[in-house]
Structure formats: structure tokens, C-alpha cells
Amino acid sequence: DELVLSFRGRARHTVSGRVTREGLLMLPEMQPVPAAGQTLRALRADLDARVARELAGSEVFVSIGQLRQVAVFVGGEVVQPGMVVLSPLATVLDAILAAGGPRRTGSLRAIRVGNRSVDLYPVISGDGGEQPELRLAEGERVVVPPIGAVAAIGGEVSRPGIYELPPGRNEAPLTMMLRLAGEALRPSGNRFLLETTDGSGRRAFREIAARDTLRRGDALLVQPGV
């Protein structure tokens, strides 16, 4: 990363300093400053103290000049798998979009980032679920696996569509899935018709209640109660 430092007072000049591979910020007339891993606020406080000690009668103002880019690998079910170069502030979602976005066969529920699994549904659906850790580090691998179990929700809801069930599960509460679909258009008076398939391959409609669950392959139709 590159920082811009403006000195005012006894010392009056502006310099640009780049953080070295050893994590040091090299500045004229001052000892090397450990900078890697510090927040900008912490580094500013450190520089203020050093300037007061080594350049008495001067002040320093610090701003970001340029951020070092990071390279990550994006693979699996994306349009253009391979290495992508991103801002260090980029997220898992930015990395997937830089690789052309997920294929229709790609999961957004169990994306593998290094040794952790990331569920993007709380991010893209705004359903209020726990927000995942989306930050990336240099050299990380982001892998979009094939899509898992799904259920369809149609009829009178805000966002009809096909939605993935939670990772590793073949069923989920109807209330949870309705939140993904933006809820029913009416707060009450709805009828939930489930199209399902039995063990013999026969498909049929039956009415279910809001407290029931949706299973893999189910198709739900939300209609007025009357």
C-alpha cells in the first residue's frame, strides 16, 4: 500500500511512502515505521507520536494514496474460472462477479473459501440472517460448488423463483423459504398449495400450513385463501 504524508509546521513538505515487503514504511528524516497489519487510525496515532518526538514543532496528516491489489483463484461453477486481481477491500461476492458470475448450476449456499464455507444467501436476499465473513486474503481460493437441494416458490409472493435449501439439508421451514421469496403479497389469508412427488413418481397438489416444511424438489404455489 502507498500512503501520502503531509508535514506542516517546522517541517513543511509532502511525501509518498510505500509499505515494503518487510511491512515497514520508509520516510525521510525518520526511523522506519512498522505499518503492515495496522489500521489507518492506529498508524496515524503512531506517526503523530513519532513526529512529536523526532520533528518537534511539526504535524503530520496521513491519507491513502494507493492500495496494493490482491490475486485470488476462483474456480468451480463460474463462467470464467481462473485468477482474478482485486482491490484488497473486495469480498467473496466481488471475486465471483470478477470471474463472470456463477453458472446456473452453481451454488450460492456453500461456497468454499480456503478452509471455511460461505453462505451468500443472507447477503443477496436481505433476509436478516447471520452475515458471513466475506473478506479475502492474498492467494486465497474461492470455489463455487454445484447447486444443492432446491425448492420452487411461485404465485403471489414478492420474488417467485427457485431457491436453494440450507447447505447439507433436504428440507427447511416454509417460513424461512417464504422470507427468501420476499414473503407473500398479503400478510394473511393465503393458501399454500404444494406440488410434490411420491415414491412412485406421481405428482399431486395438497394444501399445507405455514408451520410445515418444504423438501427437496417441492414446488409451492401461494394463492388467495378465497
N, C-alpha and C positions, 0 to 999 in steps of 0.2 A: 504494500500500500504506500501511497505517496501523501505526505502532509505538507501544508503550506503554513509557515510560521511568520507572523508579522511582529517585529520587535519595535516598541515605542518607548521613548524616554531617552536615557543616556545612549543606548544603542538604538539606532533607527535604520532598519533595513528589513527586507522580506526575503526569505529563503524557502526553497523546496527541499524536503528531505525524504528519502525513500527508506523504508524499513528493510534492512538487509536479511539475508537468509539466516543469519545468526539471531535475528529478532531485535537488532539494535537500530536506533535512529541516530544517524551521524549528523552532527551540527557543528558549524564553525564556532570557535571560541568556547565550546562546552564539551564536557565529557560525554561519551556515548550514553544514550538513554535507552534502557530496556523498554521496548514498546510492544512486541508481539504478545498477544493474549490479553492486553489491557483494553478496557473500554475507552472511548474517546474522552469521557469525563474524567476517568482516572488518570489518563495520560496528561490531560490539561492541568490537573492538580499537581502532578509530579513536575511538569515543566514550570509551572508557576513557582514552586518551591525552589527549583534549581536556578531559575533566573534571578529570584530574590537573593539567593546565596552567592551566585557566581557573577551576575551582572547587576549589581546593586544600582537602583535608580531606574530600572527598566521594567517593562511589562511585555508579556508575550500573548498573542492571540493565535489560536490554532484552528485550522479548518482542514477538511478532507480535500486533497487535490485529485487523486485517482485511486480507485480500488483495484487490487490485483484480482484478475479473473481466475476462476477455478474450472477444471475439466472433470467431468463425471461421465461414466458409461451408462447408457440407457439401453436396455435390451428387453427381450420378450415380445409381448403382443403390442408393439408400437409400429407406426407407419415406417419410420426410418431409424432402425436401431443403430447404435454406434456411439462414439464420443461426441459430447456437446460441451461447448465452452460457455460459461455463465458468469453472471455477477456473483460475488461472494454472498450477496443478500438473497439470491434466488432460492426457491423452495423445490420440493419434490414435484409439485404441480408444474412449475416453470420448466423443470428438466423434461418432463413427459411432453409438454407442449413443444419444446425445442426439438424433440425427436419426431415431430409430426402429429403428436397426439396418440391416444390409444386406438387400437383397432376395435371393430365392433365385437370381436371375440376376446377383448382384453378386460381384465377385472380392475375395478377401482376400489375393491374392498380389502385386498390382501397384498398390496404392493410391497415387495421386499427391498429394503434399503439397508445395505450392509447386513447386520445381524438382527435388525428389527423389522416388524411388519407395520405398514401404514395403511389405515382405512381412510380414504378420501371422501367418503360419503358425508360425514359431518361438515366438511369444508364446502363441498359443492352444492349440497342440498339445503344447508342452513337449518337443519332440524334440531339444533340446540344440543347435540351430543358432545361428548368429550372431544376436544380438539387435539389432533395428533401432533407429534413433533415433526415439523416439515423441513428443518434446516439441513443443509448438505455440507459436507466437508470435501476437501480436495481428494480426488481419486475414488470417491465412493461409487458403488454400483447400484443402479436402480433397475429392478426387474419387474415388469408387468406380467403377471401370470395369466393363464386362460381364465375366462369368466367362470364363476362358480354357479351355485344354485340360484335360480331366478323365479320370480312370480310377476304376473302382469296385473296391472290395476287400470281399469278403464271406466267409462261412464262419466258421472257428474262429480269429478274431482278437479282440482286446480291443474295438476300436471299428470295426465294419463301417460303411462309408459310401462316399460319392463324394468324391474328393479332387482338388484342382487340382494339375496338374503345375507345376514351377517356371516363373516368368514367361518368356514367349517361347520355351518349349521344348515339343516334341511327344512327348518321351519322357523317362523317368527310371529310374534303377536300381530294381529290385524291392526291394532292401534299404532304400532311402530311403523308398519308399512304405509299406513294412510298418511303419516307425517311426511314420509318421503314424497308422496304424491301431492303434497300441499293441502291435505285434508279435503273432506267432502265440501261441496259448494254450499250446503246448508248445515247449520250447527246441529240440527236434529231432524227427525222424520225421514231418515234414509233407510233404504233396503239394500242389504248386501247379498248379491247372488254370486255363488261360487260355482264356476265351471271346473270340474275335476275329472280325473280318470281313475277307474278302479283297477284291480289286479288283472282283469280280463281285457283291459283296453277300452272299455265302454266309457263314454264321456256323458256327463249329465249335469244339470243345474240343481243346486239346492241352496236354500237360504241359510245364512249363518248370522251370528250375533257379533257385536263389536268386541266382545271379550274372547272370541275364538282366535285361532291361528291360521296363517297361510303356510302352505307347504310347497316344496319344490314342484314347479310345473303348474301350479294353480293359476287360474285366471279369475279375477274378481271384477264384478260389474256393480257399480254403485248407481242406484236408481232412486227416484222418489218413492216414499213409502205408500203413497196413494196414487 
